[in-house]
Amino acid sequence: MDFAWLASATGFALAMSATPGPNNAMVAASAVNFGLRRSLPHILGVSLGFPAMLVLVALGAGEVLAASPGLQAGLRWLGAAWMAWLAWKIATAAPPEAGAAAQGRPMTFLQAALFQWVNPKAWVIAGAAILAYGASPLLAVIFALAALASLYVWALVGLGAARLLRSPAALRWFNRAMAILLLLSLVPVLRG
């Protein structure tokens, strides 16, 4: 490993973590609806769940899936169904009463960590990262830090949006827009 590898891997991890996708849309929506503190388990679940997935894929989980088209298809459809359910929950979330906490609950640490296994963007990133940078434990650490930083920024964007979305109608439209973005991220999955 040298400085060029480190700089390239860090840039890749930051770019992949910061660009829009299911994790970022869900964290922004969570921060809008539940605030930063209640969204932290979600942020930490993604930030540690994806690097764990990356390590397991590097150790051979990706090869098992590549050798089993039926398992791939099942995982793809399970992921699509779960993401559609999450989109429905976001789209139909009731705005909180003035001064009251949002009803429902944000995604837990474990739910967010396990979501990586059905997140199509996570699979693409894991495969590309391992092909480009090898199966390095340092790569998992870089992705953990990049995801933590990126998701925190997305949560702050959600908090900023919450300040603008003071009316229940505006919050409903925001939630619906986040749900639509989540559903649109399914298009590449269902084509594959």
Secondary structure, 3 states (H helix, E strand, C coil): CCHHHHHHHHHHHHHHHHCCCHHHHHHHHHHHHHHHHHHHHHHHHHHHHHHHHHHHHHHHHHHHHHCCHHHHHHHHHHHHHHHHHHHHHHHCCCCCCCCCCCCCCCCCHHHHHHHHHHCHHHHHHHHHHHHHHCCCHHHHHHHHHHHHHHHHHHHHHHHHHHHHCCCHHHHHHHHHHHHHHHHHCCHHHHHC
